Amino acid sequence: MGLLETFLIGVGLAADAFAVAVCKGLGMRRINWGQAFVIALFFGGFQALMPLVGWALGTQFAGLIEPVDHWIAFGLLAFIGGKMLKDAFSGEAECDGSCEVQGSSLDYRELTMMAVATSIDALAVGVSFAFLGASIWLAVAIIGVTTFVISLAGVAIGNQFGSRIEKPATIAGGVILILIGVKILVEGLLG
């Protein structure tokens, strides 16, 4: 798996975190860069940690699953991308009251729960990295940094422009993951 594909996976995985970061930005009267940095750090950190955990689990079973690894990677990426598309079109990806930043402080417990919830899909991607023999440390770094930057931008954009871009970002993330899954499947079938 190349750098571009890993970066695109990072962008796709960051779409959920971006949507929540936009909501956090909406909840701020004025942008608070300290809080924006903490929000981005939580999302980037969890988005980097989860593929590592998935990879560690996947390497335990890689020998058994190698003949069908491309189907598994395709299935996981297509499922995650499809869920993102479904959420975007059904309206489930939109902000609700839980996204607001209350007062001048962040609720770290809530932020942790949101960071875990938006990074569960990265766990499944980490499993597929194990089957593909991807360089996990490079992938973790790219995914974490990409999510950090996109989440930081999400807070600023949400504060400035509102929720108009949340749905298109979720759709783009879902499409990217599905297309990468199709590419992996085609490469696996063609050898």
Contacts in CASP RR format, 6 or more apart in sequence:
PFRMAT RR
TARGET T0000
AUTHOR 0000-0000-0000
METHOD contacts of the structure
MODEL  1
MGLLETFLIGVGLAADAFAVAVCKGLGMRRINWGQAFVIALFFGGFQALM
PLVGWALGTQFAGLIEPVDHWIAFGLLAFIGGKMLKDAFSGEAECDGSCE
VQGSSLDYRELTMMAVATSIDALAVGVSFAFLGASIWLAVAIIGVTTFVI
SLAGVAIGNQFGSRIEKPATIAGGVILILIGVKILVEGLLG
1 129 0 8 1.000
1 132 0 8 1.000
1 133 0 8 1.000
1 134 0 8 1.000
1 135 0 8 1.000
1 139 0 8 1.000
3 138 0 8 1.000
3 142 0 8 1.000
5 180 0 8 1.000
5 183 0 8 1.000
6 134 0 8 1.000
6 138 0 8 1.000
6 139 0 8 1.000
6 142 0 8 1.000
6 143 0 8 1.000
7 142 0 8 1.000
7 146 0 8 1.000
8 176 0 8 1.000
8 180 0 8 1.000
9 77 0 8 1.000
9 125 0 8 1.000
9 139 0 8 1.000
9 143 0 8 1.000
9 176 0 8 1.000
9 177 0 8 1.000
9 180 0 8 1.000
10 47 0 8 1.000
10 142 0 8 1.000
10 143 0 8 1.000
10 144 0 8 1.000
10 146 0 8 1.000
10 147 0 8 1.000
11 146 0 8 1.000
11 150 0 8 1.000
11 173 0 8 1.000
11 176 0 8 1.000
12 84 0 8 1.000
12 172 0 8 1.000
12 173 0 8 1.000
12 174 0 8 1.000
12 176 0 8 1.000
12 177 0 8 1.000
13 47 0 8 1.000
13 119 0 8 1.000
13 121 0 8 1.000
13 122 0 8 1.000
13 125 0 8 1.000
13 143 0 8 1.000
13 147 0 8 1.000
13 177 0 8 1.000
14 43 0 8 1.000
14 44 0 8 1.000
14 47 0 8 1.000
14 143 0 8 1.000
14 146 0 8 1.000
14 147 0 8 1.000
14 150 0 8 1.000
14 151 0 8 1.000
15 84 0 8 1.000
15 169 0 8 1.000
15 170 0 8 1.000
15 172 0 8 1.000
15 173 0 8 1.000
15 174 0 8 1.000
16 84 0 8 1.000
16 93 0 8 1.000
16 117 0 8 1.000
16 118 0 8 1.000
16 119 0 8 1.000
16 121 0 8 1.000
16 170 0 8 1.000
17 43 0 8 1.000
17 44 0 8 1.000
17 47 0 8 1.000
17 115 0 8 1.000
17 118 0 8 1.000
17 119 0 8 1.000
17 147 0 8 1.000
17 150 0 8 1.000
17 151 0 8 1.000
18 150 0 8 1.000
18 151 0 8 1.000
18 153 0 8 1.000
18 154 0 8 1.000
18 166 0 8 1.000
18 169 0 8 1.000
19 93 0 8 1.000
19 95 0 8 1.000
19 166 0 8 1.000
19 169 0 8 1.000
19 170 0 8 1.000
20 43 0 8 1.000
20 99 0 8 1.000
20 114 0 8 1.000
20 118 0 8 1.000
21 39 0 8 1.000
21 40 0 8 1.000
21 43 0 8 1.000
21 150 0 8 1.000
21 151 0 8 1.000
21 152 0 8 1.000
21 153 0 8 1.000
21 154 0 8 1.000
21 155 0 8 1.000
21 158 0 8 1.000
22 95 0 8 1.000
22 154 0 8 1.000
22 155 0 8 1.000
22 157 0 8 1.000
22 158 0 8 1.000
22 162 0 8 1.000
22 163 0 8 1.000
22 165 0 8 1.000
22 166 0 8 1.000
22 169 0 8 1.000
23 95 0 8 1.000
23 96 0 8 1.000
23 99 0 8 1.000
23 100 0 8 1.000
23 158 0 8 1.000
23 163 0 8 1.000
23 166 0 8 1.000
24 35 0 8 1.000
24 36 0 8 1.000
24 39 0 8 1.000
24 99 0 8 1.000
24 100 0 8 1.000
24 101 0 8 1.000
24 155 0 8 1.000
24 158 0 8 1.000
25 31 0 8 1.000
25 36 0 8 1.000
25 101 0 8 1.000
25 154 0 8 1.000
25 155 0 8 1.000
25 156 0 8 1.000
25 157 0 8 1.000
25 158 0 8 1.000
25 159 0 8 1.000
26 95 0 8 1.000
26 99 0 8 1.000
26 100 0 8 1.000
26 158 0 8 1.000
26 159 0 8 1.000
26 162 0 8 1.000
26 163 0 8 1.000
27 99 0 8 1.000
27 100 0 8 1.000
27 101 0 8 1.000
27 159 0 8 1.000
28 35 0 8 1.000
28 101 0 8 1.000
28 155 0 8 1.000
28 159 0 8 1.000
30 159 0 8 1.000
31 155 0 8 1.000
31 156 0 8 1.000
31 159 0 8 1.000
31 160 0 8 1.000
32 101 0 8 1.000
32 104 0 8 1.000
35 101 0 8 1.000
35 106 0 8 1.000
35 155 0 8 1.000
36 152 0 8 1.000
36 155 0 8 1.000
36 156 0 8 1.000
37 152 0 8 1.000
38 106 0 8 1.000
38 111 0 8 1.000
39 106 0 8 1.000
39 111 0 8 1.000
39 151 0 8 1.000
39 152 0 8 1.000
39 155 0 8 1.000
40 147 0 8 1.000
40 148 0 8 1.000
40 149 0 8 1.000
40 151 0 8 1.000
40 152 0 8 1.000
40 155 0 8 1.000
41 148 0 8 1.000
42 111 0 8 1.000
42 112 0 8 1.000
42 114 0 8 1.000
42 115 0 8 1.000
43 114 0 8 1.000
43 115 0 8 1.000
43 118 0 8 1.000
43 119 0 8 1.000
43 147 0 8 1.000
43 148 0 8 1.000
43 151 0 8 1.000
44 115 0 8 1.000
44 143 0 8 1.000
44 144 0 8 1.000
44 145 0 8 1.000
44 147 0 8 1.000
44 148 0 8 1.000
44 151 0 8 1.000
45 115 0 8 1.000
45 144 0 8 1.000
45 147 0 8 1.000
45 148 0 8 1.000
46 115 0 8 1.000
46 116 0 8 1.000
46 118 0 8 1.000
46 119 0 8 1.000
46 122 0 8 1.000
47 115 0 8 1.000
47 118 0 8 1.000
47 119 0 8 1.000
47 122 0 8 1.000
47 143 0 8 1.000
47 144 0 8 1.000
47 147 0 8 1.000
48 140 0 8 1.000
48 141 0 8 1.000
48 143 0 8 1.000
48 144 0 8 1.000
48 147 0 8 1.000
49 119 0 8 1.000
49 140 0 8 1.000
50 119 0 8 1.000
50 120 0 8 1.000
50 122 0 8 1.000
50 123 0 8 1.000
50 126 0 8 1.000
51 122 0 8 1.000
51 123 0 8 1.000
51 125 0 8 1.000
51 126 0 8 1.000
51 129 0 8 1.000
51 136 0 8 1.000
51 139 0 8 1.000
51 140 0 8 1.000
51 143 0 8 1.000
52 126 0 8 1.000
52 136 0 8 1.000
52 140 0 8 1.000
53 123 0 8 1.000
53 126 0 8 1.000
54 123 0 8 1.000
54 124 0 8 1.000
54 126 0 8 1.000
54 127 0 8 1.000
54 129 0 8 1.000
54 130 0 8 1.000
55 126 0 8 1.000
55 127 0 8 1.000
55 129 0 8 1.000
55 130 0 8 1.000
55 134 0 8 1.000
55 136 0 8 1.000
55 139 0 8 1.000
56 130 0 8 1.000
57 127 0 8 1.000
57 130 0 8 1.000
58 126 0 8 1.000
58 127 0 8 1.000
58 130 0 8 1.000
58 131 0 8 1.000
59 130 0 8 1.000
61 130 0 8 1.000
62 69 0 8 1.000
62 130 0 8 1.000
62 131 0 8 1.000
62 133 0 8 1.000
65 72 0 8 1.000
65 131 0 8 1.000
66 131 0 8 1.000
69 128 0 8 1.000
69 131 0 8 1.000
69 132 0 8 1.000
70 131 0 8 1.000
70 184 0 8 1.000
70 185 0 8 1.000
70 187 0 8 1.000
70 188 0 8 1.000
70 189 0 8 1.000
71 185 0 8 1.000
72 127 0 8 1.000
72 128 0 8 1.000
72 131 0 8 1.000
73 128 0 8 1.000
73 131 0 8 1.000
73 132 0 8 1.000
73 181 0 8 1.000
73 184 0 8 1.000
73 185 0 8 1.000
74 181 0 8 1.000
74 182 0 8 1.000
74 184 0 8 1.000
74 185 0 8 1.000
75 181 0 8 1.000
76 124 0 8 1.000
76 125 0 8 1.000
76 127 0 8 1.000
76 128 0 8 1.000
77 125 0 8 1.000
77 128 0 8 1.000
77 177 0 8 1.000
77 178 0 8 1.000
77 180 0 8 1.000
77 181 0 8 1.000
77 184 0 8 1.000
78 177 0 8 1.000
78 178 0 8 1.000
78 181 0 8 1.000
78 182 0 8 1.000
79 124 0 8 1.000
80 121 0 8 1.000
80 124 0 8 1.000
80 125 0 8 1.000
80 174 0 8 1.000
80 177 0 8 1.000
81 173 0 8 1.000
81 174 0 8 1.000
81 175 0 8 1.000
81 177 0 8 1.000
81 178 0 8 1.000
82 174 0 8 1.000
82 177 0 8 1.000
82 178 0 8 1.000
83 121 0 8 1.000
84 93 0 8 1.000
84 121 0 8 1.000
84 170 0 8 1.000
84 171 0 8 1.000
84 173 0 8 1.000
84 174 0 8 1.000
84 177 0 8 1.000
85 170 0 8 1.000
85 171 0 8 1.000
85 174 0 8 1.000
85 175 0 8 1.000
85 178 0 8 1.000
86 92 0 8 1.000
87 93 0 8 1.000
87 170 0 8 1.000
88 167 0 8 1.000
88 170 0 8 1.000
88 171 0 8 1.000
88 174 0 8 1.000
89 171 0 8 1.000
91 167 0 8 1.000
93 166 0 8 1.000
93 167 0 8 1.000
93 170 0 8 1.000
94 163 0 8 1.000
94 166 0 8 1.000
94 167 0 8 1.000
95 163 0 8 1.000
95 166 0 8 1.000
98 110 0 8 1.000
98 114 0 8 1.000
122 143 0 8 1.000
126 136 0 8 1.000
126 139 0 8 1.000
128 184 0 8 1.000
129 136 0 8 1.000
129 139 0 8 1.000
130 136 0 8 1.000
132 184 0 8 1.000
157 165 0 8 1.000
158 165 0 8 1.000
END
